[in-house]
Amino acid sequence: MNRFRQYHRWLAIVLFLPLLTTVISGVGFTIARSLHQRALAEFLIHIHTLEIFGLGEVFPLLNGIGLFSLLITGIYMTRLFRQRRYLS
């Protein structure tokens, strides 16, 4: 269990900035689009997928894998995967 805490902590530190960028740019994109700010919306969607740095195809995949890894380590730490011991 301690090993999963270490993995979870390490993943959380590594994924904090990419996920924060994704959330803020995604919310900003939605607001800009609803306010009919086309240029701002296009800029924010490029930040959202990191197409600015040429990572448009890889970044969403890495975000997904990272979130899935955080989910698995977090669920495992709650002991939902632990086998129950029955007293006889």
Phi and psi restraints in degrees (range 20) as a CNS / XPLOR table:
assign (resid 1 and name C) (resid 2 and name N)
       (resid 2 and name CA) (resid 2 and name C) 1.0 -62.3 20.0 2
assign (resid 2 and name N) (resid 2 and name CA)
       (resid 2 and name C) (resid 3 and name N) 1.0 -34.9 20.0 2
assign (resid 2 and name C) (resid 3 and name N)
       (resid 3 and name CA) (resid 3 and name C) 1.0 -62.5 20.0 2
assign (resid 3 and name N) (resid 3 and name CA)
       (resid 3 and name C) (resid 4 and name N) 1.0 -41.3 20.0 2
assign (resid 3 and name C) (resid 4 and name N)
       (resid 4 and name CA) (resid 4 and name C) 1.0 -66.8 20.0 2
assign (resid 4 and name N) (resid 4 and name CA)
       (resid 4 and name C) (resid 5 and name N) 1.0 -33.6 20.0 2
assign (resid 4 and name C) (resid 5 and name N)
       (resid 5 and name CA) (resid 5 and name C) 1.0 -63.6 20.0 2
assign (resid 5 and name N) (resid 5 and name CA)
       (resid 5 and name C) (resid 6 and name N) 1.0 -40.6 20.0 2
assign (resid 5 and name C) (resid 6 and name N)
       (resid 6 and name CA) (resid 6 and name C) 1.0 -65.0 20.0 2
assign (resid 6 and name N) (resid 6 and name CA)
       (resid 6 and name C) (resid 7 and name N) 1.0 -44.3 20.0 2
assign (resid 6 and name C) (resid 7 and name N)
       (resid 7 and name CA) (resid 7 and name C) 1.0 -61.6 20.0 2
assign (resid 7 and name N) (resid 7 and name CA)
       (resid 7 and name C) (resid 8 and name N) 1.0 -44.6 20.0 2
assign (resid 7 and name C) (resid 8 and name N)
       (resid 8 and name CA) (resid 8 and name C) 1.0 -63.3 20.0 2
assign (resid 8 and name N) (resid 8 and name CA)
       (resid 8 and name C) (resid 9 and name N) 1.0 -43.8 20.0 2
assign (resid 8 and name C) (resid 9 and name N)
       (resid 9 and name CA) (resid 9 and name C) 1.0 -63.1 20.0 2
assign (resid 9 and name N) (resid 9 and name CA)
       (resid 9 and name C) (resid 10 and name N) 1.0 -44.7 20.0 2
assign (resid 9 and name C) (resid 10 and name N)
       (resid 10 and name CA) (resid 10 and name C) 1.0 -63.9 20.0 2
assign (resid 10 and name N) (resid 10 and name CA)
       (resid 10 and name C) (resid 11 and name N) 1.0 -44.3 20.0 2
assign (resid 10 and name C) (resid 11 and name N)
       (resid 11 and name CA) (resid 11 and name C) 1.0 -63.1 20.0 2
assign (resid 11 and name N) (resid 11 and name CA)
       (resid 11 and name C) (resid 12 and name N) 1.0 -41.0 20.0 2
assign (resid 11 and name C) (resid 12 and name N)
       (resid 12 and name CA) (resid 12 and name C) 1.0 -62.9 20.0 2
assign (resid 12 and name N) (resid 12 and name CA)
       (resid 12 and name C) (resid 13 and name N) 1.0 -40.4 20.0 2
assign (resid 12 and name C) (resid 13 and name N)
       (resid 13 and name CA) (resid 13 and name C) 1.0 -67.0 20.0 2
assign (resid 13 and name N) (resid 13 and name CA)
       (resid 13 and name C) (resid 14 and name N) 1.0 -44.2 20.0 2
assign (resid 13 and name C) (resid 14 and name N)
       (resid 14 and name CA) (resid 14 and name C) 1.0 -68.2 20.0 2
assign (resid 14 and name N) (resid 14 and name CA)
       (resid 14 and name C) (resid 15 and name N) 1.0 -38.1 20.0 2
assign (resid 14 and name C) (resid 15 and name N)
       (resid 15 and name CA) (resid 15 and name C) 1.0 -91.3 20.0 2
assign (resid 15 and name N) (resid 15 and name CA)
       (resid 15 and name C) (resid 16 and name N) 1.0 -2.5 20.0 2
assign (resid 15 and name C) (resid 16 and name N)
       (resid 16 and name CA) (resid 16 and name C) 1.0 -59.1 20.0 2
assign (resid 16 and name N) (resid 16 and name CA)
       (resid 16 and name C) (resid 17 and name N) 1.0 -55.6 20.0 2
assign (resid 16 and name C) (resid 17 and name N)
       (resid 17 and name CA) (resid 17 and name C) 1.0 -65.7 20.0 2
assign (resid 17 and name N) (resid 17 and name CA)
       (resid 17 and name C) (resid 18 and name N) 1.0 -45.5 20.0 2
assign (resid 17 and name C) (resid 18 and name N)
       (resid 18 and name CA) (resid 18 and name C) 1.0 -60.1 20.0 2
assign (resid 18 and name N) (resid 18 and name CA)
       (resid 18 and name C) (resid 19 and name N) 1.0 -41.2 20.0 2
assign (resid 18 and name C) (resid 19 and name N)
       (resid 19 and name CA) (resid 19 and name C) 1.0 -70.8 20.0 2
assign (resid 19 and name N) (resid 19 and name CA)
       (resid 19 and name C) (resid 20 and name N) 1.0 -37.9 20.0 2
assign (resid 19 and name C) (resid 20 and name N)
       (resid 20 and name CA) (resid 20 and name C) 1.0 -63.4 20.0 2
assign (resid 20 and name N) (resid 20 and name CA)
       (resid 20 and name C) (resid 21 and name N) 1.0 -42.5 20.0 2
assign (resid 20 and name C) (resid 21 and name N)
       (resid 21 and name CA) (resid 21 and name C) 1.0 -60.2 20.0 2
assign (resid 21 and name N) (resid 21 and name CA)
       (resid 21 and name C) (resid 22 and name N) 1.0 -43.6 20.0 2
assign (resid 21 and name C) (resid 22 and name N)
       (resid 22 and name CA) (resid 22 and name C) 1.0 -63.6 20.0 2
assign (resid 22 and name N) (resid 22 and name CA)
       (resid 22 and name C) (resid 23 and name N) 1.0 -44.0 20.0 2
assign (resid 22 and name C) (resid 23 and name N)
       (resid 23 and name CA) (resid 23 and name C) 1.0 -67.0 20.0 2
assign (resid 23 and name N) (resid 23 and name CA)
       (resid 23 and name C) (resid 24 and name N) 1.0 -48.5 20.0 2
assign (resid 23 and name C) (resid 24 and name N)
       (resid 24 and name CA) (resid 24 and name C) 1.0 -65.5 20.0 2
assign (resid 24 and name N) (resid 24 and name CA)
       (resid 24 and name C) (resid 25 and name N) 1.0 -43.6 20.0 2
assign (resid 24 and name C) (resid 25 and name N)
       (resid 25 and name CA) (resid 25 and name C) 1.0 -70.0 20.0 2
assign (resid 25 and name N) (resid 25 and name CA)
       (resid 25 and name C) (resid 26 and name N) 1.0 -32.3 20.0 2
assign (resid 25 and name C) (resid 26 and name N)
       (resid 26 and name CA) (resid 26 and name C) 1.0 -67.5 20.0 2
assign (resid 26 and name N) (resid 26 and name CA)
       (resid 26 and name C) (resid 27 and name N) 1.0 -43.5 20.0 2
assign (resid 26 and name C) (resid 27 and name N)
       (resid 27 and name CA) (resid 27 and name C) 1.0 -67.3 20.0 2
assign (resid 27 and name N) (resid 27 and name CA)
       (resid 27 and name C) (resid 28 and name N) 1.0 -42.6 20.0 2
assign (resid 27 and name C) (resid 28 and name N)
       (resid 28 and name CA) (resid 28 and name C) 1.0 -62.1 20.0 2
assign (resid 28 and name N) (resid 28 and name CA)
       (resid 28 and name C) (resid 29 and name N) 1.0 -38.6 20.0 2
assign (resid 28 and name C) (resid 29 and name N)
       (resid 29 and name CA) (resid 29 and name C) 1.0 -62.1 20.0 2
assign (resid 29 and name N) (resid 29 and name CA)
       (resid 29 and name C) (resid 30 and name N) 1.0 -44.7 20.0 2
assign (resid 29 and name C) (resid 30 and name N)
       (resid 30 and name CA) (resid 30 and name C) 1.0 -62.3 20.0 2
assign (resid 30 and name N) (resid 30 and name CA)
       (resid 30 and name C) (resid 31 and name N) 1.0 -42.8 20.0 2
assign (resid 30 and name C) (resid 31 and name N)
       (resid 31 and name CA) (resid 31 and name C) 1.0 -67.2 20.0 2
assign (resid 31 and name N) (resid 31 and name CA)
       (resid 31 and name C) (resid 32 and name N) 1.0 -44.7 20.0 2
assign (resid 31 and name C) (resid 32 and name N)
       (resid 32 and name CA) (resid 32 and name C) 1.0 -63.1 20.0 2
assign (resid 32 and name N) (resid 32 and name CA)
       (resid 32 and name C) (resid 33 and name N) 1.0 -39.3 20.0 2
assign (resid 32 and name C) (resid 33 and name N)
       (resid 33 and name CA) (resid 33 and name C) 1.0 -67.4 20.0 2
assign (resid 33 and name N) (resid 33 and name CA)
       (resid 33 and name C) (resid 34 and name N) 1.0 -39.5 20.0 2
assign (resid 33 and name C) (resid 34 and name N)
       (resid 34 and name CA) (resid 34 and name C) 1.0 -69.7 20.0 2
assign (resid 34 and name N) (resid 34 and name CA)
       (resid 34 and name C) (resid 35 and name N) 1.0 -24.7 20.0 2
assign (resid 34 and name C) (resid 35 and name N)
       (resid 35 and name CA) (resid 35 and name C) 1.0 -92.1 20.0 2
assign (resid 35 and name N) (resid 35 and name CA)
       (resid 35 and name C) (resid 36 and name N) 1.0 7.6 20.0 2
assign (resid 35 and name C) (resid 36 and name N)
       (resid 36 and name CA) (resid 36 and name C) 1.0 60.2 20.0 2
assign (resid 36 and name N) (resid 36 and name CA)
       (resid 36 and name C) (resid 37 and name N) 1.0 38.4 20.0 2
assign (resid 36 and name C) (resid 37 and name N)
       (resid 37 and name CA) (resid 37 and name C) 1.0 -99.3 20.0 2
assign (resid 37 and name N) (resid 37 and name CA)
       (resid 37 and name C) (resid 38 and name N) 1.0 80.5 20.0 2
assign (resid 37 and name C) (resid 38 and name N)
       (resid 38 and name CA) (resid 38 and name C) 1.0 -60.8 20.0 2
assign (resid 38 and name N) (resid 38 and name CA)
       (resid 38 and name C) (resid 39 and name N) 1.0 -45.3 20.0 2
assign (resid 38 and name C) (resid 39 and name N)
       (resid 39 and name CA) (resid 39 and name C) 1.0 -64.4 20.0 2
assign (resid 39 and name N) (resid 39 and name CA)
       (resid 39 and name C) (resid 40 and name N) 1.0 -43.9 20.0 2
assign (resid 39 and name C) (resid 40 and name N)
       (resid 40 and name CA) (resid 40 and name C) 1.0 -65.4 20.0 2
assign (resid 40 and name N) (resid 40 and name CA)
       (resid 40 and name C) (resid 41 and name N) 1.0 -40.9 20.0 2
assign (resid 40 and name C) (resid 41 and name N)
       (resid 41 and name CA) (resid 41 and name C) 1.0 -62.7 20.0 2
assign (resid 41 and name N) (resid 41 and name CA)
       (resid 41 and name C) (resid 42 and name N) 1.0 -42.0 20.0 2
assign (resid 41 and name C) (resid 42 and name N)
       (resid 42 and name CA) (resid 42 and name C) 1.0 -64.5 20.0 2
assign (resid 42 and name N) (resid 42 and name CA)
       (resid 42 and name C) (resid 43 and name N) 1.0 -41.4 20.0 2
assign (resid 42 and name C) (resid 43 and name N)
       (resid 43 and name CA) (resid 43 and name C) 1.0 -62.4 20.0 2
assign (resid 43 and name N) (resid 43 and name CA)
       (resid 43 and name C) (resid 44 and name N) 1.0 -44.4 20.0 2
assign (resid 43 and name C) (resid 44 and name N)
       (resid 44 and name CA) (resid 44 and name C) 1.0 -67.3 20.0 2
assign (resid 44 and name N) (resid 44 and name CA)
       (resid 44 and name C) (resid 45 and name N) 1.0 -34.2 20.0 2
assign (resid 44 and name C) (resid 45 and name N)
       (resid 45 and name CA) (resid 45 and name C) 1.0 -71.4 20.0 2
assign (resid 45 and name N) (resid 45 and name CA)
       (resid 45 and name C) (resid 46 and name N) 1.0 -29.0 20.0 2
assign (resid 45 and name C) (resid 46 and name N)
       (resid 46 and name CA) (resid 46 and name C) 1.0 -69.8 20.0 2
assign (resid 46 and name N) (resid 46 and name CA)
       (resid 46 and name C) (resid 47 and name N) 1.0 -35.6 20.0 2
assign (resid 46 and name C) (resid 47 and name N)
       (resid 47 and name CA) (resid 47 and name C) 1.0 -70.7 20.0 2
assign (resid 47 and name N) (resid 47 and name CA)
       (resid 47 and name C) (resid 48 and name N) 1.0 -40.0 20.0 2
assign (resid 47 and name C) (resid 48 and name N)
       (resid 48 and name CA) (resid 48 and name C) 1.0 -57.0 20.0 2
assign (resid 48 and name N) (resid 48 and name CA)
       (resid 48 and name C) (resid 49 and name N) 1.0 -39.8 20.0 2
assign (resid 48 and name C) (resid 49 and name N)
       (resid 49 and name CA) (resid 49 and name C) 1.0 -101.9 20.0 2
assign (resid 49 and name N) (resid 49 and name CA)
       (resid 49 and name C) (resid 50 and name N) 1.0 0.8 20.0 2
assign (resid 49 and name C) (resid 50 and name N)
       (resid 50 and name CA) (resid 50 and name C) 1.0 58.2 20.0 2
assign (resid 50 and name N) (resid 50 and name CA)
       (resid 50 and name C) (resid 51 and name N) 1.0 33.6 20.0 2
assign (resid 50 and name C) (resid 51 and name N)
       (resid 51 and name CA) (resid 51 and name C) 1.0 -65.9 20.0 2
assign (resid 51 and name N) (resid 51 and name CA)
       (resid 51 and name C) (resid 52 and name N) 1.0 -20.5 20.0 2
assign (resid 51 and name C) (resid 52 and name N)
       (resid 52 and name CA) (resid 52 and name C) 1.0 -59.4 20.0 2
assign (resid 52 and name N) (resid 52 and name CA)
       (resid 52 and name C) (resid 53 and name N) 1.0 -36.5 20.0 2
assign (resid 52 and name C) (resid 53 and name N)
       (resid 53 and name CA) (resid 53 and name C) 1.0 -100.1 20.0 2
assign (resid 53 and name N) (resid 53 and name CA)
       (resid 53 and name C) (resid 54 and name N) 1.0 9.9 20.0 2
assign (resid 53 and name C) (resid 54 and name N)
       (resid 54 and name CA) (resid 54 and name C) 1.0 78.3 20.0 2
assign (resid 54 and name N) (resid 54 and name CA)
       (resid 54 and name C) (resid 55 and name N) 1.0 20.9 20.0 2
assign (resid 54 and name C) (resid 55 and name N)
       (resid 55 and name CA) (resid 55 and name C) 1.0 -108.6 20.0 2
assign (resid 55 and name N) (resid 55 and name CA)
       (resid 55 and name C) (resid 56 and name N) 1.0 22.6 20.0 2
assign (resid 55 and name C) (resid 56 and name N)
       (resid 56 and name CA) (resid 56 and name C) 1.0 -59.6 20.0 2
assign (resid 56 and name N) (resid 56 and name CA)
       (resid 56 and name C) (resid 57 and name N) 1.0 -32.0 20.0 2
assign (resid 56 and name C) (resid 57 and name N)
       (resid 57 and name CA) (resid 57 and name C) 1.0 -90.6 20.0 2
assign (resid 57 and name N) (resid 57 and name CA)
       (resid 57 and name C) (resid 58 and name N) 1.0 -26.6 20.0 2
assign (resid 57 and name C) (resid 58 and name N)
       (resid 58 and name CA) (resid 58 and name C) 1.0 -94.0 20.0 2
assign (resid 58 and name N) (resid 58 and name CA)
       (resid 58 and name C) (resid 59 and name N) 1.0 -38.0 20.0 2
assign (resid 58 and name C) (resid 59 and name N)
       (resid 59 and name CA) (resid 59 and name C) 1.0 -59.2 20.0 2
assign (resid 59 and name N) (resid 59 and name CA)
       (resid 59 and name C) (resid 60 and name N) 1.0 -47.8 20.0 2
assign (resid 59 and name C) (resid 60 and name N)
       (resid 60 and name CA) (resid 60 and name C) 1.0 -62.1 20.0 2
assign (resid 60 and name N) (resid 60 and name CA)
       (resid 60 and name C) (resid 61 and name N) 1.0 -35.1 20.0 2
assign (resid 60 and name C) (resid 61 and name N)
       (resid 61 and name CA) (resid 61 and name C) 1.0 -65.9 20.0 2
assign (resid 61 and name N) (resid 61 and name CA)
       (resid 61 and name C) (resid 62 and name N) 1.0 -44.2 20.0 2
assign (resid 61 and name C) (resid 62 and name N)
       (resid 62 and name CA) (resid 62 and name C) 1.0 -64.8 20.0 2
assign (resid 62 and name N) (resid 62 and name CA)
       (resid 62 and name C) (resid 63 and name N) 1.0 -38.6 20.0 2
assign (resid 62 and name C) (resid 63 and name N)
       (resid 63 and name CA) (resid 63 and name C) 1.0 -61.1 20.0 2
assign (resid 63 and name N) (resid 63 and name CA)
       (resid 63 and name C) (resid 64 and name N) 1.0 -44.3 20.0 2
assign (resid 63 and name C) (resid 64 and name N)
       (resid 64 and name CA) (resid 64 and name C) 1.0 -63.6 20.0 2
assign (resid 64 and name N) (resid 64 and name CA)
       (resid 64 and name C) (resid 65 and name N) 1.0 -45.4 20.0 2
assign (resid 64 and name C) (resid 65 and name N)
       (resid 65 and name CA) (resid 65 and name C) 1.0 -63.3 20.0 2
assign (resid 65 and name N) (resid 65 and name CA)
       (resid 65 and name C) (resid 66 and name N) 1.0 -41.0 20.0 2
assign (resid 65 and name C) (resid 66 and name N)
       (resid 66 and name CA) (resid 66 and name C) 1.0 -63.7 20.0 2
assign (resid 66 and name N) (resid 66 and name CA)
       (resid 66 and name C) (resid 67 and name N) 1.0 -44.6 20.0 2
assign (resid 66 and name C) (resid 67 and name N)
       (resid 67 and name CA) (resid 67 and name C) 1.0 -64.5 20.0 2
assign (resid 67 and name N) (resid 67 and name CA)
       (resid 67 and name C) (resid 68 and name N) 1.0 -40.4 20.0 2
assign (resid 67 and name C) (resid 68 and name N)
       (resid 68 and name CA) (resid 68 and name C) 1.0 -63.0 20.0 2
assign (resid 68 and name N) (resid 68 and name CA)
       (resid 68 and name C) (resid 69 and name N) 1.0 -40.5 20.0 2
assign (resid 68 and name C) (resid 69 and name N)
       (resid 69 and name CA) (resid 69 and name C) 1.0 -64.5 20.0 2
assign (resid 69 and name N) (resid 69 and name CA)
       (resid 69 and name C) (resid 70 and name N) 1.0 -42.5 20.0 2
assign (resid 69 and name C) (resid 70 and name N)
       (resid 70 and name CA) (resid 70 and name C) 1.0 -61.8 20.0 2
assign (resid 70 and name N) (resid 70 and name CA)
       (resid 70 and name C) (resid 71 and name N) 1.0 -38.8 20.0 2
assign (resid 70 and name C) (resid 71 and name N)
       (resid 71 and name CA) (resid 71 and name C) 1.0 -64.1 20.0 2
assign (resid 71 and name N) (resid 71 and name CA)
       (resid 71 and name C) (resid 72 and name N) 1.0 -46.8 20.0 2
assign (resid 71 and name C) (resid 72 and name N)
       (resid 72 and name CA) (resid 72 and name C) 1.0 -64.3 20.0 2
assign (resid 72 and name N) (resid 72 and name CA)
       (resid 72 and name C) (resid 73 and name N) 1.0 -47.1 20.0 2
assign (resid 72 and name C) (resid 73 and name N)
       (resid 73 and name CA) (resid 73 and name C) 1.0 -65.5 20.0 2
assign (resid 73 and name N) (resid 73 and name CA)
       (resid 73 and name C) (resid 74 and name N) 1.0 -36.6 20.0 2
assign (resid 73 and name C) (resid 74 and name N)
       (resid 74 and name CA) (resid 74 and name C) 1.0 -66.8 20.0 2
assign (resid 74 and name N) (resid 74 and name CA)
       (resid 74 and name C) (resid 75 and name N) 1.0 -42.9 20.0 2
assign (resid 74 and name C) (resid 75 and name N)
       (resid 75 and name CA) (resid 75 and name C) 1.0 -65.9 20.0 2
assign (resid 75 and name N) (resid 75 and name CA)
       (resid 75 and name C) (resid 76 and name N) 1.0 -39.8 20.0 2
assign (resid 75 and name C) (resid 76 and name N)
       (resid 76 and name CA) (resid 76 and name C) 1.0 -64.0 20.0 2
assign (resid 76 and name N) (resid 76 and name CA)
       (resid 76 and name C) (resid 77 and name N) 1.0 -35.2 20.0 2
assign (resid 76 and name C) (resid 77 and name N)
       (resid 77 and name CA) (resid 77 and name C) 1.0 -69.6 20.0 2
assign (resid 77 and name N) (resid 77 and name CA)
       (resid 77 and name C) (resid 78 and name N) 1.0 -20.6 20.0 2
assign (resid 77 and name C) (resid 78 and name N)
       (resid 78 and name CA) (resid 78 and name C) 1.0 -80.5 20.0 2
assign (resid 78 and name N) (resid 78 and name CA)
       (resid 78 and name C) (resid 79 and name N) 1.0 -3.2 20.0 2
assign (resid 78 and name C) (resid 79 and name N)
       (resid 79 and name CA) (resid 79 and name C) 1.0 68.7 20.0 2
assign (resid 79 and name N) (resid 79 and name CA)
       (resid 79 and name C) (resid 80 and name N) 1.0 26.4 20.0 2
assign (resid 79 and name C) (resid 80 and name N)
       (resid 80 and name CA) (resid 80 and name C) 1.0 -71.5 20.0 2
assign (resid 80 and name N) (resid 80 and name CA)
       (resid 80 and name C) (resid 81 and name N) 1.0 -24.8 20.0 2
assign (resid 80 and name C) (resid 81 and name N)
       (resid 81 and name CA) (resid 81 and name C) 1.0 -90.5 20.0 2
assign (resid 81 and name N) (resid 81 and name CA)
       (resid 81 and name C) (resid 82 and name N) 1.0 -0.6 20.0 2
assign (resid 81 and name C) (resid 82 and name N)
       (resid 82 and name CA) (resid 82 and name C) 1.0 -77.1 20.0 2
assign (resid 82 and name N) (resid 82 and name CA)
       (resid 82 and name C) (resid 83 and name N) 1.0 137.0 20.0 2
assign (resid 82 and name C) (resid 83 and name N)
       (resid 83 and name CA) (resid 83 and name C) 1.0 -75.7 20.0 2
assign (resid 83 and name N) (resid 83 and name CA)
       (resid 83 and name C) (resid 84 and name N) 1.0 138.8 20.0 2
assign (resid 83 and name C) (resid 84 and name N)
       (resid 84 and name CA) (resid 84 and name C) 1.0 -81.7 20.0 2
assign (resid 84 and name N) (resid 84 and name CA)
       (resid 84 and name C) (resid 85 and name N) 1.0 141.9 20.0 2
assign (resid 84 and name C) (resid 85 and name N)
       (resid 85 and name CA) (resid 85 and name C) 1.0 -103.5 20.0 2
assign (resid 85 and name N) (resid 85 and name CA)
       (resid 85 and name C) (resid 86 and name N) 1.0 126.2 20.0 2
assign (resid 85 and name C) (resid 86 and name N)
       (resid 86 and name CA) (resid 86 and name C) 1.0 -101.4 20.0 2
assign (resid 86 and name N) (resid 86 and name CA)
       (resid 86 and name C) (resid 87 and name N) 1.0 134.9 20.0 2
assign (resid 86 and name C) (resid 87 and name N)
       (resid 87 and name CA) (resid 87 and name C) 1.0 -80.8 20.0 2
assign (resid 87 and name N) (resid 87 and name CA)
       (resid 87 and name C) (resid 88 and name N) 1.0 134.2 20.0 2
